Amino acid sequence: EGSLAEAIALYSQAILIDPDSASLYGNRALKKEMIGDLEGALSDYSNAIRIRPNDWQSLSMRGALRSRLGDHSGAQEDFLASFSLNNDYFRAIGLSIRDLLVSRRVDEAIQRGENYRNSVNPRSDGALFVGRELANAYIAGNRFQESLLVLRDLSSHHPRDVVVRLMIYQLYADHFGRPLEG
């Protein structure tokens, strides 16, 4: 849980710099959910949706969380909105990887990510989402070098993606014991 708390702190710092990033709120929400801060996760998913109302993934994640918290009508509302927006198959695959991670089924998450990683256009949003979740799965499995390779590949195809850059920075700081170079 220590590295999850550190990740939450890094996402919080990034949100201070870029408070209009739905992706940062969504990623912090997942980390909060993983440590059991369900109300904090719900708040972050709601912030992501406030910033980007058509964000099917945050709607789906908030719906799943609302269901866990017993708010079944709110969950149904979120799921219906999410399904009406979601037309990207590979984003759904990424979400299924995230669901496996939340359930702590790391090996299955890695396998699913690897199965789909090479079947998408590396420049697509779907590849970006699947790749981020695969990198998270490798980190959860203490396979840091493999995570770094996935993130560097994503960065080469999506150089402006702040979440990938933050993940690379965090990985270097937490697991390679040196600051990010170059």
N, C-alpha and C positions, 0 to 999 in steps of 0.2 A: 504494500500500500504506500510505502515511502515514495516510490517513483511516480505513483499516480498523484499523490499530493504535490509533488514537484511539477508534474505536468499541468495540474490545475493552476498552480502559481504562475507558470510560464504563460498559459493561455490568458490568465487574468492580466498579466503585464501587457500582452499583445492587444488585448481588448482596450486597455487604456490608450494605446497608441492608435488603434483602429476600431473605434466603438461601433462602426457601421458594418462590421464583418459578420455576416450570419454564419459563415463557416467556423469562425473562432468560437462563437457561442455554442454551436452544435457540437464541436469537438470537446469543448470543456464540459458540456452537458453529459456526454458519454462517459468521461472520466469520473464525474460526480456520481453518475449512476453506478459505475463499477465499485465505488467505495461505499455505496449505500446512502449517499446524500440525495434522496429522491426528490425532495422539495426543491433543492438547489438545481437539480437537473431539469425539473419541470419549468422552473423560472428561466433557465438558459434556453431550453427549446422554445419557450414562448417568445423570448427576445429575438431568437433567430427568425421566427415566423413574423414577428413585428417588422423586422428589417426587410425580410424577403417573403412576402405573403404567399407566393407561389412555390415555396420550397417544399416539394413533396416529401423529401427525406426527413426534414425536421417535423413535418406534420405526422408522418408515419411513426417516427421515434416517440414524439409526444403522445400519440395515440396509444402506443404500446405501454408507455409509462402510466398514462391515465388509467388504462385497464388494470395494471398492477395495483394502482392506488384505489381501485374500486369505482372510479368515475366512468362507468360504462357508456353513458350517453355522450360524454365529452370525447371518449375514445372513438366511438362510432362516427361522430362528426369529423374528427381528425382523419380517420381512415378513409371515409368517403371523399373528403377533399384531396387527400393524398392520391388515392386511386384515380381520381379524375385528372390529376396533373401528371401522373407517372406514365411515361411512354418510352422509357429507356430501360431496356432489359438488364443491361450491365450495371446500372445503378441499383437495381433490385438485387443483383448478385452481391454487390458491395455491402448492401444492407444486411443480407443474410450472413455475410462474414462477420459483420459487426455484432449481429445477434448471437453468433457462436462465441464470440469473445466475451460478451456480457455473461454468457452461460459458462464461461471458463473452459470451453471446449477448443483449446488452442490448436491441437493437431488437426482437427477437422477444419478449422478456419484457414489454416495454412494450406491444406490440401485443396479446399474450394478455391482459394485465391489463386493458387498455382494453376489449377485447371482452367481458369478463365483468363488469366493474365495475358497469355499469348494469343488469345482469340479475338482481341479487340484492337482497333486502330489506336496506337499509342498516343495520338494527339487528341483523342476524343475525351469528352467529359466522363464517359463511362470508365475509360481506362484510368483516368485520374482518381475516380472514386474507388474502384477496385484496388488500385495500387496503394492508395493511402491505407485502406483497411488491411491489405496484405502486409504492409510494413508494420502496422500495429500488431498484427498476429505474430510476426517474427519477433518483435520486441517482447510481447507477452510470453513467447517461448524461449526467451533469452538467446535468440539467434540474431545478434546485433549486426554482424557483418552482412548477413543476407538482407536485413532490413535496410541497411545503408545502401546496398546495391540497388534495391527497388526504388528507394527515394532519389538516388542520383539519376536513375533512368527517368523517373517522373520529372525531375527538375530539368533534365535536358529537353523534354517535350513540352513542359509547362513552366518556363523559367520565371513567370510572374506570379506563380501561385504561392501566396504567403504562408499557407498552412504547410506545404511541403518544405519550404525553407525553415520554418519554425521546427518542424519535426527533425530535420537534419541537424540543426543547431542543438536541439535537446539531446539527440542521440550522441553527438560528439561530447557534449558536456557531461552527460550522465554515464556513458559507457566506454568512452575511449580516453577519458581523463585528460583531455586537452581541448583547447578552444578550436573552433572551426577555423580552418585555414583556407584562404583563397576564396 
